[in-house]
């Protein structure tokens, strides 16, 4: 790769990293040349307190026990 191409790819990789807090940038190389850059960014949210997690979803899980079939 020429110095000019190296600078172009370095700039592209830097652009993909800009502003990312959580995630990954994957650089794919074929035959010694960069051919692809993938960016996967994750968004993290603060955890709810234990009291909030006891909301309607967890209550419905408790009620959703399997009904028993009546035996004859």
HTML snippet that shows the backbone in 3Dmol.js (N, CA, C, O; Angstrom):
<script src="https://3Dmol.org/build/3Dmol-min.js"></script>
<div id="view" style="width:600px;height:400px;position:relative"></div>
<script>
const pdb = `
ATOM      1  N   UNK A   1       0.835  -1.173   0.000  1.00  0.00           N
ATOM      2  CA  UNK A   1       0.000   0.000   0.000  1.00  0.00           C
ATOM      3  C   UNK A   1       0.881   1.237   0.000  1.00  0.00           C
ATOM      4  O   UNK A   1       1.919   1.280   0.661  1.00  0.00           O
ATOM      5  N   UNK A   2       0.463   2.215  -0.731  1.00  0.00           N
ATOM      6  CA  UNK A   2       1.236   3.453  -0.775  1.00  0.00           C
ATOM      7  C   UNK A   2       0.942   4.293   0.469  1.00  0.00           C
ATOM      8  O   UNK A   2      -0.044   4.071   1.173  1.00  0.00           O
ATOM      9  N   UNK A   3       1.811   5.249   0.715  1.00  0.00           N
ATOM     10  CA  UNK A   3       1.630   6.143   1.869  1.00  0.00           C
ATOM     11  C   UNK A   3       0.307   6.897   1.751  1.00  0.00           C
ATOM     12  O   UNK A   3      -0.370   7.125   2.753  1.00  0.00           O
ATOM     13  N   UNK A   4      -0.061   7.284   0.529  1.00  0.00           N
ATOM     14  CA  UNK A   4      -1.313   8.007   0.305  1.00  0.00           C
ATOM     15  C   UNK A   4      -2.521   7.133   0.678  1.00  0.00           C
ATOM     16  O   UNK A   4      -3.456   7.606   1.325  1.00  0.00           O
ATOM     17  N   UNK A   5      -2.493   5.859   0.268  1.00  0.00           N
ATOM     18  CA  UNK A   5      -3.584   4.937   0.599  1.00  0.00           C
ATOM     19  C   UNK A   5      -3.632   4.675   2.103  1.00  0.00           C
ATOM     20  O   UNK A   5      -4.716   4.595   2.681  1.00  0.00           O
ATOM     21  N   UNK A   6      -2.470   4.542   2.739  1.00  0.00           N
ATOM     22  CA  UNK A   6      -2.419   4.356   4.190  1.00  0.00           C
ATOM     23  C   UNK A   6      -3.112   5.515   4.902  1.00  0.00           C
ATOM     24  O   UNK A   6      -3.893   5.310   5.830  1.00  0.00           O
ATOM     25  N   UNK A   7      -2.817   6.729   4.456  1.00  0.00           N
ATOM     26  CA  UNK A   7      -3.429   7.912   5.062  1.00  0.00           C
ATOM     27  C   UNK A   7      -4.942   7.927   4.856  1.00  0.00           C
ATOM     28  O   UNK A   7      -5.687   8.312   5.757  1.00  0.00           O
ATOM     29  N   UNK A   8      -5.400   7.511   3.677  1.00  0.00           N
ATOM     30  CA  UNK A   8      -6.836   7.473   3.392  1.00  0.00           C
ATOM     31  C   UNK A   8      -7.532   6.477   4.312  1.00  0.00           C
ATOM     32  O   UNK A   8      -8.575   6.783   4.889  1.00  0.00           O
ATOM     33  N   UNK A   9      -6.945   5.266   4.452  1.00  0.00           N
ATOM     34  CA  UNK A   9      -7.568   4.254   5.311  1.00  0.00           C
ATOM     35  C   UNK A   9      -7.498   4.657   6.782  1.00  0.00           C
ATOM     36  O   UNK A   9      -8.438   4.402   7.534  1.00  0.00           O
ATOM     37  N   UNK A  10      -6.409   5.278   7.200  1.00  0.00           N
ATOM     38  CA  UNK A  10      -6.318   5.754   8.581  1.00  0.00           C
ATOM     39  C   UNK A  10      -7.406   6.785   8.860  1.00  0.00           C
ATOM     40  O   UNK A  10      -8.007   6.784   9.934  1.00  0.00           O
ATOM     41  N   UNK A  11      -7.658   7.657   7.898  1.00  0.00           N
ATOM     42  CA  UNK A  11      -8.700   8.668   8.041  1.00  0.00           C
ATOM     43  C   UNK A  11     -10.080   8.005   8.120  1.00  0.00           C
ATOM     44  O   UNK A  11     -10.907   8.403   8.939  1.00  0.00           O
ATOM     45  N   UNK A  12     -10.332   7.007   7.285  1.00  0.00           N
ATOM     46  CA  UNK A  12     -11.622   6.306   7.299  1.00  0.00           C
ATOM     47  C   UNK A  12     -11.851   5.593   8.629  1.00  0.00           C
ATOM     48  O   UNK A  12     -12.956   5.626   9.170  1.00  0.00           O
ATOM     49  N   UNK A  13     -10.820   4.955   9.154  1.00  0.00           N
ATOM     50  CA  UNK A  13     -10.937   4.263  10.435  1.00  0.00           C
ATOM     51  C   UNK A  13     -11.182   5.260  11.560  1.00  0.00           C
ATOM     52  O   UNK A  13     -12.016   5.025  12.435  1.00  0.00           O
ATOM     53  N   UNK A  14     -10.460   6.366  11.535  1.00  0.00           N
ATOM     54  CA  UNK A  14     -10.633   7.419  12.541  1.00  0.00           C
ATOM     55  C   UNK A  14     -12.052   7.977  12.507  1.00  0.00           C
ATOM     56  O   UNK A  14     -12.631   8.247  13.559  1.00  0.00           O
ATOM     57  N   UNK A  15     -12.623   8.153  11.316  1.00  0.00           N
ATOM     58  CA  UNK A  15     -13.999   8.640  11.185  1.00  0.00           C
ATOM     59  C   UNK A  15     -14.986   7.666  11.815  1.00  0.00           C
ATOM     60  O   UNK A  15     -15.961   8.084  12.439  1.00  0.00           O
ATOM     61  N   UNK A  16     -14.739   6.377  11.655  1.00  0.00           N
ATOM     62  CA  UNK A  16     -15.635   5.371  12.233  1.00  0.00           C
ATOM     63  C   UNK A  16     -15.550   5.344  13.757  1.00  0.00           C
ATOM     64  O   UNK A  16     -16.533   5.030  14.428  1.00  0.00           O
ATOM     65  N   UNK A  17     -14.394   5.668  14.298  1.00  0.00           N
ATOM     66  CA  UNK A  17     -14.207   5.690  15.746  1.00  0.00           C
ATOM     67  C   UNK A  17     -14.749   6.962  16.395  1.00  0.00           C
ATOM     68  O   UNK A  17     -15.036   6.971  17.592  1.00  0.00           O
ATOM     69  N   UNK A  18     -14.890   8.025  15.621  1.00  0.00           N
ATOM     70  CA  UNK A  18     -15.305   9.320  16.152  1.00  0.00           C
ATOM     71  C   UNK A  18     -16.680   9.228  16.810  1.00  0.00           C
ATOM     72  O   UNK A  18     -17.643   8.758  16.204  1.00  0.00           O
ATOM     73  N   UNK A  19     -16.754   9.677  18.040  1.00  0.00           N
ATOM     74  CA  UNK A  19     -18.018   9.745  18.751  1.00  0.00           C
ATOM     75  C   UNK A  19     -18.506   8.426  19.334  1.00  0.00           C
ATOM     76  O   UNK A  19     -19.545   8.396  19.994  1.00  0.00           O
ATOM     77  N   UNK A  20     -17.791   7.352  19.108  1.00  0.00           N
ATOM     78  CA  UNK A  20     -18.226   6.054  19.618  1.00  0.00           C
ATOM     79  C   UNK A  20     -17.845   5.919  21.086  1.00  0.00           C
ATOM     80  O   UNK A  20     -16.702   6.165  21.469  1.00  0.00           O
ATOM     81  N   UNK A  21     -18.830   5.520  21.911  1.00  0.00           N
ATOM     82  CA  UNK A  21     -18.554   5.290  23.327  1.00  0.00           C
ATOM     83  C   UNK A  21     -18.403   3.803  23.618  1.00  0.00           C
ATOM     84  O   UNK A  21     -17.501   3.401  24.354  1.00  0.00           O
ATOM     85  N   UNK A  22     -19.278   2.989  23.047  1.00  0.00           N
ATOM     86  CA  UNK A  22     -19.234   1.540  23.241  1.00  0.00           C
ATOM     87  C   UNK A  22     -19.435   0.881  21.880  1.00  0.00           C
ATOM     88  O   UNK A  22     -20.333   1.265  21.131  1.00  0.00           O
ATOM     89  N   UNK A  23     -18.622  -0.089  21.564  1.00  0.00           N
ATOM     90  CA  UNK A  23     -18.795  -0.794  20.309  1.00  0.00           C
ATOM     91  C   UNK A  23     -17.477  -1.302  19.781  1.00  0.00           C
ATOM     92  O   UNK A  23     -16.495  -1.443  20.510  1.00  0.00           O
ATOM     93  N   UNK A  24     -17.485  -1.573  18.488  1.00  0.00           N
ATOM     94  CA  UNK A  24     -16.261  -2.072  17.868  1.00  0.00           C
ATOM     95  C   UNK A  24     -16.201  -1.664  16.404  1.00  0.00           C
ATOM     96  O   UNK A  24     -17.222  -1.472  15.744  1.00  0.00           O
ATOM     97  N   UNK A  25     -14.989  -1.539  15.928  1.00  0.00           N
ATOM     98  CA  UNK A  25     -14.723  -1.283  14.519  1.00  0.00           C
ATOM     99  C   UNK A  25     -13.898  -2.462  14.029  1.00  0.00           C
ATOM    100  O   UNK A  25     -12.843  -2.768  14.584  1.00  0.00           O
ATOM    101  N   UNK A  26     -14.387  -3.121  12.983  1.00  0.00           N
ATOM    102  CA  UNK A  26     -13.707  -4.294  12.437  1.00  0.00           C
ATOM    103  C   UNK A  26     -13.158  -3.939  11.065  1.00  0.00           C
ATOM    104  O   UNK A  26     -13.890  -3.472  10.192  1.00  0.00           O
ATOM    105  N   UNK A  27     -11.865  -4.164  10.884  1.00  0.00           N
ATOM    106  CA  UNK A  27     -11.201  -3.890   9.610  1.00  0.00           C
ATOM    107  C   UNK A  27     -10.946  -5.234   8.934  1.00  0.00           C
ATOM    108  O   UNK A  27     -10.263  -6.094   9.490  1.00  0.00           O
ATOM    109  N   UNK A  28     -11.493  -5.411   7.737  1.00  0.00           N
ATOM    110  CA  UNK A  28     -11.331  -6.655   6.992  1.00  0.00           C
ATOM    111  C   UNK A  28     -10.236  -6.478   5.948  1.00  0.00           C
ATOM    112  O   UNK A  28     -10.238  -5.522   5.172  1.00  0.00           O
ATOM    113  N   UNK A  29      -9.297  -7.428   5.950  1.00  0.00           N
ATOM    114  CA  UNK A  29      -8.149  -7.369   5.041  1.00  0.00           C
ATOM    115  C   UNK A  29      -8.156  -8.614   4.159  1.00  0.00           C
ATOM    116  O   UNK A  29      -8.320  -9.730   4.651  1.00  0.00           O
ATOM    117  N   UNK A  30      -7.977  -8.413   2.851  1.00  0.00           N
ATOM    118  CA  UNK A  30      -7.839  -9.511   1.883  1.00  0.00           C
ATOM    119  C   UNK A  30      -6.553  -9.287   1.098  1.00  0.00           C
ATOM    120  O   UNK A  30      -6.324  -8.210   0.547  1.00  0.00           O
ATOM    121  N   UNK A  31      -5.739 -10.299   1.058  1.00  0.00           N
ATOM    122  CA  UNK A  31      -4.476 -10.229   0.305  1.00  0.00           C
ATOM    123  C   UNK A  31      -3.652  -9.003   0.676  1.00  0.00           C
ATOM    124  O   UNK A  31      -3.050  -8.364  -0.187  1.00  0.00           O
ATOM    125  N   UNK A  32      -3.631  -8.679   1.975  1.00  0.00           N
ATOM    126  CA  UNK A  32      -2.811  -7.572   2.445  1.00  0.00           C
ATOM    127  C   UNK A  32      -3.396  -6.190   2.216  1.00  0.00           C
ATOM    128  O   UNK A  32      -2.724  -5.189   2.464  1.00  0.00           O
ATOM    129  N   UNK A  33      -4.645  -6.115   1.742  1.00  0.00           N
ATOM    130  CA  UNK A  33      -5.264  -4.813   1.502  1.00  0.00           C
ATOM    131  C   UNK A  33      -6.569  -4.700   2.278  1.00  0.00           C
ATOM    132  O   UNK A  33      -7.341  -5.656   2.361  1.00  0.00           O
ATOM    133  N   UNK A  34      -6.804  -3.531   2.840  1.00  0.00           N
ATOM    134  CA  UNK A  34      -8.060  -3.277   3.545  1.00  0.00           C
ATOM    135  C   UNK A  34      -9.166  -3.194   2.497  1.00  0.00           C
ATOM    136  O   UNK A  34      -9.065  -2.459   1.515  1.00  0.00           O
ATOM    137  N   UNK A  35     -10.229  -3.973   2.736  1.00  0.00           N
ATOM    138  CA  UNK A  35     -11.332  -3.971   1.779  1.00  0.00           C
ATOM    139  C   UNK A  35     -12.652  -3.542   2.402  1.00  0.00           C
ATOM    140  O   UNK A  35     -13.604  -3.227   1.688  1.00  0.00           O
ATOM    141  N   UNK A  36     -12.715  -3.528   3.747  1.00  0.00           N
ATOM    142  CA  UNK A  36     -13.997  -3.231   4.381  1.00  0.00           C
ATOM    143  C   UNK A  36     -13.779  -2.768   5.806  1.00  0.00           C
ATOM    144  O   UNK A  36     -12.857  -3.217   6.488  1.00  0.00           O
ATOM    145  N   UNK A  37     -14.646  -1.856   6.250  1.00  0.00           N
ATOM    146  CA  UNK A  37     -14.659  -1.405   7.639  1.00  0.00           C
ATOM    147  C   UNK A  37     -16.090  -1.535   8.137  1.00  0.00           C
ATOM    148  O   UNK A  37     -17.011  -0.962   7.555  1.00  0.00           O
ATOM    149  N   UNK A  38     -16.276  -2.292   9.222  1.00  0.00           N
ATOM    150  CA  UNK A  38     -17.595  -2.448   9.837  1.00  0.00           C
ATOM    151  C   UNK A  38     -17.587  -1.747  11.182  1.00  0.00           C
ATOM    152  O   UNK A  38     -16.622  -1.833  11.941  1.00  0.00           O
ATOM    153  N   UNK A  39     -18.681  -1.051  11.463  1.00  0.00           N
ATOM    154  CA  UNK A  39     -18.821  -0.354  12.749  1.00  0.00           C
ATOM    155  C   UNK A  39     -20.077  -0.884  13.433  1.00  0.00           C
ATOM    156  O   UNK A  39     -21.168  -0.859  12.863  1.00  0.00           O
ATOM    157  N   UNK A  40     -19.909  -1.359  14.651  1.00  0.00           N
ATOM    158  CA  UNK A  40     -21.046  -1.802  15.443  1.00  0.00           C
ATOM    159  C   UNK A  40     -21.038  -0.991  16.728  1.00  0.00           C
ATOM    160  O   UNK A  40     -20.127  -1.107  17.548  1.00  0.00           O
ATOM    161  N   UNK A  41     -22.055  -0.178  16.886  1.00  0.00           N
ATOM    162  CA  UNK A  41     -22.117   0.692  18.057  1.00  0.00           C
ATOM    163  C   UNK A  41     -23.213   0.213  18.997  1.00  0.00           C
ATOM    164  O   UNK A  41     -24.296  -0.173  18.558  1.00  0.00           O
ATOM    165  N   UNK A  42     -22.927   0.240  20.273  1.00  0.00           N
ATOM    166  CA  UNK A  42     -23.889  -0.179  21.283  1.00  0.00           C
ATOM    167  C   UNK A  42     -24.305   1.045  22.099  1.00  0.00           C
ATOM    168  O   UNK A  42     -23.520   1.969  22.314  1.00  0.00           O
ATOM    169  N   UNK A  43     -25.539   1.022  22.538  1.00  0.00           N
ATOM    170  CA  UNK A  43     -26.038   2.078  23.409  1.00  0.00           C
ATOM    171  C   UNK A  43     -26.342   1.448  24.752  1.00  0.00           C
ATOM    172  O   UNK A  43     -27.099   0.480  24.826  1.00  0.00           O
ATOM    173  N   UNK A  44     -25.774   1.974  25.794  1.00  0.00           N
ATOM    174  CA  UNK A  44     -25.982   1.429  27.130  1.00  0.00           C
ATOM    175  C   UNK A  44     -26.879   2.370  27.915  1.00  0.00           C
ATOM    176  O   UNK A  44     -26.745   3.592  27.842  1.00  0.00           O
ATOM    177  N   UNK A  45     -27.794   1.778  28.665  1.00  0.00           N
ATOM    178  CA  UNK A  45     -28.729   2.543  29.476  1.00  0.00           C
ATOM    179  C   UNK A  45     -28.501   2.177  30.941  1.00  0.00           C
ATOM    180  O   UNK A  45     -28.098   1.053  31.242  1.00  0.00           O
ATOM    181  N   UNK A  46     -28.756   3.118  31.855  1.00  0.00           N
ATOM    182  CA  UNK A  46     -28.553   2.803  33.276  1.00  0.00           C
ATOM    183  C   UNK A  46     -29.541   1.721  33.709  1.00  0.00           C
ATOM    184  O   UNK A  46     -30.662   1.646  33.207  1.00  0.00           O
ATOM    185  N   UNK A  47     -29.099   0.883  34.654  1.00  0.00           N
ATOM    186  CA  UNK A  47     -29.945  -0.180  35.168  1.00  0.00           C
ATOM    187  C   UNK A  47     -31.045   0.406  36.048  1.00  0.00           C
ATOM    188  O   UNK A  47     -30.831   1.382  36.767  1.00  0.00           O
ATOM    189  N   UNK A  48     -32.233  -0.212  35.977  1.00  0.00           N
ATOM    190  CA  UNK A  48     -33.334   0.210  36.842  1.00  0.00           C
ATOM    191  C   UNK A  48     -33.095  -0.367  38.228  1.00  0.00           C
ATOM    192  O   UNK A  48     -32.420  -1.386  38.378  1.00  0.00           O
ATOM    193  N   UNK A  49     -33.649   0.285  39.233  1.00  0.00           N
ATOM    194  CA  UNK A  49     -33.501  -0.240  40.592  1.00  0.00           C
ATOM    195  C   UNK A  49     -34.289  -1.538  40.716  1.00  0.00           C
ATOM    196  O   UNK A  49     -35.139  -1.827  39.874  1.00  0.00           O
ATOM    197  N   UNK A  50     -34.020  -2.320  41.751  1.00  0.00           N
ATOM    198  CA  UNK A  50     -34.693  -3.611  41.950  1.00  0.00           C
ATOM    199  C   UNK A  50     -36.202  -3.424  42.081  1.00  0.00           C
ATOM    200  O   UNK A  50     -36.964  -4.264  41.604  1.00  0.00           O
ATOM    201  N   UNK A  51     -36.645  -2.351  42.711  1.00  0.00           N
ATOM    202  CA  UNK A  51     -38.067  -2.095  42.886  1.00  0.00           C
ATOM    203  C   UNK A  51     -38.747  -1.864  41.535  1.00  0.00           C
ATOM    204  O   UNK A  51     -39.846  -2.366  41.301  1.00  0.00           O
ATOM    205  N   UNK A  52     -38.105  -1.117  40.659  1.00  0.00           N
ATOM    206  CA  UNK A  52     -38.670  -0.838  39.339  1.00  0.00           C
ATOM    207  C   UNK A  52     -38.715  -2.096  38.488  1.00  0.00           C
ATOM    208  O   UNK A  52     -39.614  -2.240  37.659  1.00  0.00           O
ATOM    209  N   UNK A  53     -37.768  -3.014  38.670  1.00  0.00           N
ATOM    210  CA  UNK A  53     -37.745  -4.221  37.862  1.00  0.00           C
ATOM    211  C   UNK A  53     -38.823  -5.208  38.273  1.00  0.00           C
ATOM    212  O   UNK A  53     -39.045  -6.199  37.578  1.00  0.00           O
ATOM    213  N   UNK A  54     -39.502  -4.957  39.395  1.00  0.00           N
ATOM    214  CA  UNK A  54     -40.621  -5.788  39.840  1.00  0.00           C
ATOM    215  C   UNK A  54     -41.920  -5.269  39.216  1.00  0.00           C
ATOM    216  O   UNK A  54     -42.984  -5.378  39.824  1.00  0.00           O
ATOM    217  N   UNK A  55     -41.839  -4.719  38.031  1.00  0.00           N
ATOM    218  CA  UNK A  55     -42.989  -4.133  37.351  1.00  0.00           C
ATOM    219  C   UNK A  55     -43.915  -5.174  36.755  1.00  0.00           C
ATOM    220  O   UNK A  55     -43.849  -6.346  37.127  1.00  0.00           O
ATOM    221  N   UNK A  56     -44.786  -4.761  35.827  1.00  0.00           N
ATOM    222  CA  UNK A  56     -45.811  -5.635  35.275  1.00  0.00           C
ATOM    223  C   UNK A  56     -45.256  -6.868  34.552  1.00  0.00           C
ATOM    224  O   UNK A  56     -45.903  -7.916  34.557  1.00  0.00           O
ATOM    225  N   UNK A  57     -44.108  -6.773  33.947  1.00  0.00           N
ATOM    226  CA  UNK A  57     -43.567  -7.920  33.222  1.00  0.00           C
ATOM    227  C   UNK A  57     -43.197  -9.045  34.176  1.00  0.00           C
ATOM    228  O   UNK A  57     -43.513 -10.208  33.925  1.00  0.00           O
ATOM    229  N   UNK A  58     -42.529  -8.702  35.263  1.00  0.00           N
ATOM    230  CA  UNK A  58     -42.132  -9.753  36.196  1.00  0.00           C
ATOM    231  C   UNK A  58     -43.354 -10.321  36.916  1.00  0.00           C
ATOM    232  O   UNK A  58     -43.361 -11.500  37.269  1.00  0.00           O
ATOM    233  N   UNK A  59     -44.391  -9.502  37.140  1.00  0.00           N
ATOM    234  CA  UNK A  59     -45.616  -9.986  37.777  1.00  0.00           C
ATOM    235  C   UNK A  59     -46.333 -10.960  36.850  1.00  0.00           C
ATOM    236  O   UNK A  59     -46.873 -11.963  37.315  1.00  0.00           O
ATOM    237  N   UNK A  60     -46.349 -10.684  35.553  1.00  0.00           N
ATOM    238  CA  UNK A  60     -47.022 -11.579  34.614  1.00  0.00           C
ATOM    239  C   UNK A  60     -46.283 -12.900  34.494  1.00  0.00           C
ATOM    240  O   UNK A  60     -46.905 -13.932  34.239  1.00  0.00           O
ATOM    241  N   UNK A  61     -44.976 -12.889  34.671  1.00  0.00           N
ATOM    242  CA  UNK A  61     -44.205 -14.130  34.629  1.00  0.00           C
ATOM    243  C   UNK A  61     -44.605 -15.030  35.792  1.00  0.00           C
ATOM    244  O   UNK A  61     -44.670 -16.250  35.640  1.00  0.00           O
ATOM    245  N   UNK A  62     -44.871 -14.436  36.953  1.00  0.00           N
ATOM    246  CA  UNK A  62     -45.260 -15.214  38.116  1.00  0.00           C
ATOM    247  C   UNK A  62     -46.626 -15.853  37.905  1.00  0.00           C
ATOM    248  O   UNK A  62     -46.866 -16.972  38.356  1.00  0.00           O
ATOM    249  N   UNK A  63     -47.529 -15.140  37.215  1.00  0.00           N
ATOM    250  CA  UNK A  63     -48.886 -15.620  37.010  1.00  0.00           C
ATOM    251  C   UNK A  63     -48.968 -16.628  35.863  1.00  0.00           C
ATOM    252  O   UNK A  63     -49.956 -17.355  35.759  1.00  0.00           O
ATOM    253  N   UNK A  64     -47.982 -16.684  35.027  1.00  0.00           N
ATOM    254  CA  UNK A  64     -48.081 -17.497  33.820  1.00  0.00           C
ATOM    255  C   UNK A  64     -47.620 -18.937  34.040  1.00  0.00           C
ATOM    256  O   UNK A  64     -46.951 -19.520  33.187  1.00  0.00           O
ATOM    257  N   UNK A  65     -47.980 -19.496  35.175  1.00  0.00           N
ATOM    258  CA  UNK A  65     -47.649 -20.901  35.428  1.00  0.00           C
ATOM    259  C   UNK A  65     -48.480 -21.764  34.488  1.00  0.00           C
ATOM    260  O   UNK A  65     -49.586 -21.382  34.106  1.00  0.00           O
ATOM    261  N   UNK A  66     -47.961 -22.901  34.124  1.00  0.00           N
ATOM    262  CA  UNK A  66     -48.651 -23.796  33.203  1.00  0.00           C
ATOM    263  C   UNK A  66     -49.928 -24.339  33.845  1.00  0.00           C
ATOM    264  O   UNK A  66     -49.877 -24.860  34.959  1.00  0.00           O
ATOM    265  N   UNK A  67     -51.069 -24.228  33.167  1.00  0.00           N
ATOM    266  CA  UNK A  67     -52.305 -24.773  33.737  1.00  0.00           C
ATOM    267  C   UNK A  67     -52.237 -26.295  33.737  1.00  0.00           C
ATOM    268  O   UNK A  67     -51.709 -26.914  32.814  1.00  0.00           O
ATOM    269  N   UNK A  68     -52.781 -26.873  34.790  1.00  0.00           N
ATOM    270  CA  UNK A  68     -52.803 -28.332  34.888  1.00  0.00           C
ATOM    271  C   UNK A  68     -54.065 -28.869  34.228  1.00  0.00           C
ATOM    272  O   UNK A  68     -55.140 -28.278  34.323  1.00  0.00           O
ATOM    273  N   UNK A  69     -53.908 -29.983  33.570  1.00  0.00           N
ATOM    274  CA  UNK A  69     -55.067 -30.620  32.948  1.00  0.00           C
ATOM    275  C   UNK A  69     -55.819 -31.414  34.009  1.00  0.00           C
ATOM    276  O   UNK A  69     -55.221 -32.074  34.859  1.00  0.00           O
ATOM    277  N   UNK A  70     -57.141 -31.332  33.937  1.00  0.00           N
ATOM    278  CA  UNK A  70     -57.952 -32.066  34.901  1.00  0.00           C
ATOM    279  C   UNK A  70     -57.894 -33.546  34.574  1.00  0.00           C
ATOM    280  O   UNK A  70     -58.053 -33.936  33.417  1.00  0.00           O
ATOM    281  N   UNK A  71     -57.672 -34.357  35.568  1.00  0.00           N
ATOM    282  CA  UNK A  71     -57.634 -35.802  35.329  1.00  0.00           C
ATOM    283  C   UNK A  71     -59.007 -36.392  35.571  1.00  0.00           C
ATOM    284  O   UNK A  71     -59.734 -35.921  36.446  1.00  0.00           O
ATOM    285  N   UNK A  72     -59.375 -37.400  34.825  1.00  0.00           N
ATOM    286  CA  UNK A  72     -60.709 -37.976  34.969  1.00  0.00           C
ATOM    287  C   UNK A  72     -60.741 -39.177  35.864  1.00  0.00           C
ATOM    288  O   UNK A  72     -61.803 -39.762  36.074  1.00  0.00           O
TER     289      UNK A  72
END
`;
const viewer = $3Dmol.createViewer("view");
viewer.addModel(pdb, "pdb");
viewer.setStyle({}, {cartoon: {color: "spectrum"}});
viewer.zoomTo();
viewer.render();
</script>
